Amino acid sequence: MTATPHRQFKNICVLSEFNYGKHKEFVEAAIVLGRSIAERKLHLVYGGGNRGLSKLVSKVAFVRESQVLGIIPRALKSLGNLSDSPTGKELVVSGMQERITEILNHADAFIFLPGDLATPEALVTLAS
């Protein structure tokens, strides 16, 4: 029996806007995911915001020397409420549609973590 060739993923996109608050198990899982991405020498793409599980994953992966790219719409960036500095590189785009396009251009695979109503919408949009 011959081995089946498989595609190697290098750029993983993690999406979630979940405000994890008191959900310790979600925080722990996000930390483990960030570590795993870094240990496998993968690059991380995320939505570029400063909240939620995807930001936590990005911080963990970044401090463990993964390349991290946050893709954020100009409108969210210009609100000025993003108190956190970017994790890794930041790509500011014109709007949500361009954000989706850039995420698709930069990611080989996707991981969706618990989130608000935007997370299932992103899943459907990216799958179509």
C-alpha positions in Angstrom: 0.0 0.0 0.0 1.4 3.4 -0.9 1.1 6.5 1.2 -1.5 9.0 0.2 0.1 12.4 -0.4 -1.3 15.1 1.8 -1.1 18.9 1.7 1.0 20.5 4.4 -0.7 23.4 6.0 1.6 26.3 7.0 -0.8 29.2 7.6 -3.7 28.6 10.1 -6.5 31.1 10.6 -8.1 31.1 14.0 -11.4 33.0 14.3 -13.5 33.8 17.4 -14.9 36.9 19.0 -15.9 35.1 22.1 -15.6 37.1 25.3 -14.5 34.3 27.5 -15.0 36.0 30.8 -15.3 33.3 33.4 -14.9 30.3 31.1 -11.6 29.1 32.3 -11.7 26.0 30.1 -11.9 28.1 26.9 -8.9 30.1 28.0 -6.9 27.0 28.7 -7.9 25.5 25.3 -6.9 28.7 23.5 -3.5 28.7 25.3 -2.9 25.1 24.3 -3.9 25.9 20.7 -1.4 28.9 20.6 1.4 26.7 21.9 0.6 23.9 19.4 0.7 26.3 16.5 4.1 27.6 17.6 5.5 24.1 18.3 4.5 23.0 14.8 6.2 26.2 13.4 2.9 27.2 11.8 2.0 30.8 10.9 -1.2 32.3 12.5 -3.7 34.5 10.8 -6.5 36.1 12.9 -9.0 38.9 12.7 -6.7 41.5 14.2 -9.0 42.6 17.1 -7.9 42.9 20.7 -10.5 40.7 22.3 -11.7 37.2 22.2 -10.1 33.8 22.1 -8.4 34.4 18.7 -6.4 37.3 20.2 -5.4 35.1 23.1 -4.2 32.4 20.7 -2.3 35.0 18.7 -0.5 36.3 21.9 0.6 32.8 22.9 1.8 31.8 19.4 3.6 35.2 19.0 5.6 34.9 22.3 6.6 31.4 21.2 8.0 32.9 18.0 5.3 32.0 15.4 4.7 34.5 12.7 1.3 36.2 13.4 -0.8 38.3 11.0 -3.8 40.2 12.2 -6.2 41.4 9.5 -8.4 44.3 10.6 -10.9 46.6 8.8 -9.9 50.3 8.9 -13.2 51.2 10.6 -12.5 49.0 13.6 -8.9 50.2 13.7 -9.9 53.8 13.6 -12.4 53.5 16.5 -9.4 53.9 18.8 -10.7 51.4 21.3 -8.1 48.8 20.4 -6.0 49.4 23.5 -3.8 46.4 22.9 -0.9 46.8 20.5 -0.9 44.5 17.5 0.4 41.0 17.9 2.9 40.4 15.1 2.2 42.1 11.8 -1.1 43.9 11.1 -2.8 44.4 7.8 -5.4 47.2 7.8 -8.0 46.7 5.1 -10.9 48.8 3.7 -13.8 46.7 5.1 -15.2 43.4 6.1 -15.3 42.0 2.5 -11.6 42.8 1.9 -10.9 41.3 5.3 -12.5 38.0 4.3 -10.6 38.1 0.9 -7.3 38.7 2.6 -7.9 36.0 5.2 -8.6 33.6 2.3 -5.5 34.7 0.6 -3.3 34.2 3.6 -4.7 31.0 5.2 -4.4 27.3 4.3 -6.8 26.0 7.0 -9.3 27.4 9.5 -10.1 26.8 13.1 -13.3 28.3 14.5 -13.5 28.7 18.2 -16.7 29.6 20.2 -17.9 33.0 19.3 -20.6 35.5 18.9 -23.0 35.6 15.9 -20.2 36.8 13.7 -18.3 33.5 14.0 -21.0 31.3 12.3 -21.5 34.1 9.7 -17.7 34.0 9.0 -17.8 30.2 8.7 -20.6 30.3 6.2 -19.0 33.1 4.2 -15.6 31.4 4.1 -17.2 28.1 3.1 -19.1 29.5 0.2 
